[in-house]
Amino acid sequence: MTESAPFDLLGADILTTLVFLPSIGGLLLALVPGNAKNAIRAVGLLFSGATLAVSALLLQRFDPRVVGIESFLVDRHWIPRFGIRYLMGIDGLSLSLILLTTVLSVCVLLVACGQKIDRWKGYVAAFLFLETGMLGSLVALDAILFYVFWEVMLIPMYFIIGIWGGKRRIYATMKFVLFTLAGSLLMLVGILFLGGVHAQATHFQSFSLLDWIPAAASGAWHLSIRQENFLFWAFALAFLVKVPLFPLHTWLPDAHVEAPTGGSVILAGVLLKLGTYGLLRFALPLFPGATFRFTPFIAALALIGIVYGAWVAAAQKDMKKLVAYSSVSHLALVVLGIVAGNAAAISGAMFQMIGHGLTTGLLFLLVGVLYERRHTREMSDYGGVATHVPVTTTLFVIAALGSVGLPGLNGFVGEFLILGGVFQRSVVWCAIASTGLILGAIYLLTLVQKVFWGPDRNSANRGLTDINGWELAGALPLVAGIVWFGVAPAPLLNLVRTSADFVVQIAHLRMVP
Amino acid sequence: MTLNLTSADLAAVGPEIVLSVFGLLLVLLDAFARPLRPAFPYVALAGLFGANWAGHYLGGTFFSKAIEASDLTRFVDLAAISAATLAVLGGAALLERDRKNQGEFYALLLWSTAGLTLMVKGSDLLVVFIGLEMMSFGLYVLAAWYRETAESVESAMKYFLVGAVASAFLLFGVATVYGRVGSTNLIAIREAALGHSLLLDPLLSAGLLAIVAALSFKIALVPFHSWAPDVYQGMTTPAVTFLSTAPKAAAMVVMVRILGALAPNGLGDPWQPLLGILAVASILFGNIVALSQRDVKRMLAYSGIAQMGYAAIALATFNSDAFEGLLVFLAGYILTNAAAFLSSAVLSAGEKEAHSLSDLAGMGRRRPFAATILSLSMVSLAGFPPTVGFIGKFLVFRSAIAAGLMPLALVGILGSLISVGFYFRVIYYLWMKEPGHEVEIPEEDPLAGAAYVLVAAGILLLGVMPRPLLEIARAAAASVSFGPLR
């Protein structure tokens, strides 16, 4: 595509449309008066719904057999002086995460329609801008463009936790911003340094992954070991903070507990995945040598994270904190799959990224439904509520079983693939990781038992109303995904398989000694 | 020497002439047509537009090589005129409310702007000195504009005394350079320096040190910063809007020009480490001390010290890449800082009151428009994309890393991280904190509204599409020739 080509919004520039459609809705909201609740709802649902439709169109046109990240390529000059381009493209991995993002964004707004939310206009606008940031990060192929979207996500999330959060929201949101920013600023240094290295090695200024990945694979950069190690960590730390990998995880429980329901859903559903996405898209293909050198170290942290996260989750009394720590454990398993480095483990990790987004998103959503009615997240305040809220209970049990890895639901497929791949790499890793999964079954089923079954002691729960129509509309797509990908995982696996093979192929060029 | 004025000479100082004439006009109008006072802001704006219109002069040297006009001076003209325009737009209503809208205010602002652009055009150190004095005299008086409040008088006294010391330093430095080179003309100095490195000469080094110190006073780099917080706090907001932006930027540009003349073969030891130390000290000191401030204006003073620290990274990098980045950074800083001061003024009870952070609580609901602008400027100062603040920082860090100055870039990153602590605190007060007590704030007025729309559009548009700014900055940067790229 040439510089001056006109914008073809649903053709060549469909990715531009996808990314900026939500924020156009966000800007439009500025014109809507704050008390016009229905109009605000309409704008929010219309624009997130339209974005979902665009992403569905992408899926329909996407050819999963195409190797590489150049599908739907958009390539325009942005800052030509420094070789910075407005470069976007996707592969199966990013497409599956895009669909997860657009679905979750609609769900979050649907659920919010059924709940009482103060400063409603700002809430909807923040989620729309956040969607632009997330989608932009998923499609950007220029490192600077990626960085811009990566940082843009921070600001709406800062507001979402800071305005609509719980009691300690200010502490939580500041911690979230500082942790993430520390990582990403270091990544910016890494990007700038690598840009200089690339310009020196090839006499061509570029921040494009399409130039960087081949250069890295062919060893054209001539990086010293020290330089490669520095660069690897400059990128990897930004992503591992976001995942978050033990011991960088401490911001997550705070952020999750304080965030409003929608914030938690998006945080667990999409933002954490962007960390693992970054590892797969940047850290691994660009620095395969360093990845190989540090694999035992990262794997050790991931194994600690799996067991530690599960162990701490089992000790929680607060439902949200429990689900938050379960995320630490589950995402550590994804990281383990990524560094295991074979096709099975990596495609399992990719599958599990989607699966975890659906199950944990649904868990947070349903905890939010209970919290909305009772204003407590303590498990001991509930008990035997299944009789009062049968629909919520059913959905929660499905989410919990999906998360635990019951065959027939999506968690099983991802975990099984990862463990199978990890087993090929190391039996010890596989054994330790499996204990985490067993603990996972214990704490999630305990949660279900304490909250939904058991004696109905607390009289405050008597008047508990079941999930309402809006909330149900937001929850059902996630339930459908959990069941569908458990029964028929093949479509999703086909979508990510080529991406996984691609990563493995690049990695093996340099990683395998 | 015979004075031989040509029309090209006059055209080269066209903006200065227009600004001075309009300044005189305003003083006369105030004396003879006092009822017209509400119209004075528009007269001042007309003068600024006229100066901008007169800014399409040819490049070259004029007035027997005492003035050098180039893309660089046009860039600074535009920056200074923008800063003054924002000060007038945003300040007119405040001044009128307090009955402080005498014509002299606008006259001094225009004259100060003229001095500033003259200083940058000067290719003779004496012209630079005269320009600096002309710029500063206006600001000394503007600092004392609310002369019945103690803070304002304190502010003016401090600024005047520090300014006098800085002037003395500058004159001493100029005299020393003259004593060694035999000329005060930058072109002649450059030619002399090309022959053999002047920077190794102890006498000349002392002179240059004095000049760097004098300009550092104006820029408020650590350790020459101590006046800034008190002066900012006591000075009326429209005046601070100008003082905290354009003069700092101009002094930076002058510093680059003088260093470029004295070190045409590139900056080496000990000057590069010295400038690096100024940068590091300013970034760390400014950001850390700003964390503990509870007054918006004082916080912005320390933030300004840190921001100039980032700019000094480009100074230490000292090549045309870095200079280009510096110009973009400075343009972004002017826009963003002006936005911050103007919007915080509207959100406070009045110019005679403290601009306490806690008074901002709940303003997100009461004044969403101004609160959005203030938040946007905080995000831009912190260097988040997609704002112009990010572009500037990005270019400065980029050139430093490309020149092998990784430690300076890392300090800059560390500073940015610290700065989130206080920039985001403002956003926290605006949107997330319930007000403890009701603060009476005045109505918003249309002129200030125009200023907001301008700055907000500038901050965002230049952040998303920085190309036009980069192109004029690149042309401007080419006006100073640096030594071989390191």
Contacts between the chains, C-beta under 8 A, distances in Angstrom:
chain1	res1	chain2	res2	distance
A	78	B	467	7.9
A	79	B	466	6.2
A	79	B	467	6.5
A	79	B	470	6.6
A	80	B	467	7.7
A	81	B	467	8.0
A	81	B	470	5.8
A	81	B	474	6.9
A	82	B	398	7.2
A	144	B	394	7.8
A	147	B	385	7.2
A	148	B	385	4.0
A	148	B	386	5.9
A	148	B	390	7.5
A	151	B	384	5.5
A	151	B	385	5.1
A	151	B	390	7.7
A	152	B	384	7.7
A	152	B	385	6.1
A	152	B	386	6.4
A	154	B	384	7.3
A	155	B	379	6.4
A	155	B	384	6.5
A	158	B	424	7.0
A	158	B	427	7.7
A	159	B	431	6.8
A	162	B	428	6.6
A	162	B	431	7.2
A	162	B	432	4.7
A	163	B	431	5.9
A	163	B	432	5.5
A	169	B	432	7.4
A	170	B	428	6.2
A	170	B	432	6.4
A	174	B	421	7.8
A	174	B	424	6.9
A	177	B	420	6.2
A	177	B	424	6.6
A	178	B	417	6.9
A	178	B	420	6.5
A	178	B	421	7.7
A	181	B	416	8.0
A	181	B	417	5.9
A	181	B	420	6.1
A	182	B	417	5.7
A	185	B	413	4.5
A	185	B	416	6.1
A	185	B	417	6.0
A	186	B	413	6.9
A	188	B	394	7.6
A	188	B	397	7.4
A	188	B	413	7.2
A	189	B	397	7.3
A	189	B	401	6.9
A	189	B	406	7.7
A	189	B	409	6.0
A	189	B	410	6.6
A	189	B	413	6.0
A	192	B	394	7.9
A	192	B	397	6.2
A	192	B	398	5.0
A	192	B	401	4.7
A	192	B	402	7.8
A	192	B	409	7.4
A	193	B	401	5.5
A	193	B	406	7.4
A	195	B	398	7.5
A	196	B	401	6.1
A	196	B	402	4.9
